[in-house]
């Protein structure tokens, strides 16, 4: 990598002292971000929706003293807390101790990168549910989730999902959640004001990118997904001054987005080519203890269970220094055996609902192997893009400041107003937000 780089600026250009000086913090490009969800109690989420319903029924049917213990109260939530309903959810708002109501249908969420789990969407049970995220979660929304940076981490800086993410990071450093749109219905992009116009003017037009959809909010998100680099202060994004590089990166990012979102919003579900698709060669046991990998046979092994072919790239795929397949499998092996995430015997509601290894988890494991293998298959394209960005000119912070894109206004960092949007408040009251 070159020691110095010239960043083309609107005022004539200047020389940056380090390549990273020409990168733009993701926090400047997508200024509105939300902290990760904080459930306050592990039993409200997990990989098995049947177990979540069983926990709810156990809690709702318990006597007052036992209910208090099972609830696992915190300073933010007890059975006597009164809170508003989560946007888009029709759960009760009466105090849980007085009127639990019916069990809410568990909703699909992304628990950290690449792990789709379930959550009981009742605001009375969750310490910090981040209602502003639920308010904009719809069929047009995408969420960028920072992974958090671990020492010597060479993995991806962020992931993108169409599900509501909880923001959990395997690296132990929770990253921010950044919605692509600030309002429901896919309106008002969460991008620095003026960024799209600047990119269109610099990279489009005569001799530039001709594709009409190369400068949409989703195209910018695709570029960020393909090009962002992890750092201790949050992801950094290089913006090219070459239209051909932009076009190539957007195409790569769209493929990454399709794989990570697993065909959401009308896309094709990820599939490996024939002969390379993983199959169950021997059924996984009801309570598997651990997962191992046979590199010579390209096989995942769990007790007497066996899945192959599994490319080495899928097995070695890491985020925040943690191997994704091992982490995914370990959570479910613990749940099947009635153990907690740390492997110790579960207590209270965490122990309710264990039902061995359901067939659905095996199907999800096959899909996860496919996603990770295909993501690993983009390594060469990602490296080529990285090389092009290390040698080509960039649109740096200086040019963004000269164009008035930076600094972003304070209002862009706050949730958008949704006046006219009615939600149920505590104890059945209503409020306009």
Secondary structure by P-SEA (a helix, b strand, c coil): cccbbbbbccccbbbbccccccbbbcccccccccccccccccccccccaaaaaaaaaaaaaccaaaaaaaacccccccccbbbbcccccccccccccccccccccbbbbbcccccccccccccccccccaaaaaaaccccbbbbbbccccccccccccccccccccccccccbbbbbbbccccccccccccccaaaaaaaaaccccccccccccccaaaaaaaaaabbbbccccbbbbbbccaaaaaaaaaaaaaaaaaaacccccccccccccccccccccccccccccccccccccbbbcccbbbccccccccccccccccaaaaaaaaaaaaaacccccccccccccccccccccaaaaaaaaaaaaaaaaaaaaaaaaaaaaaaaaccccccaaaaaaacccccccccccccccccbbbbccccccccc
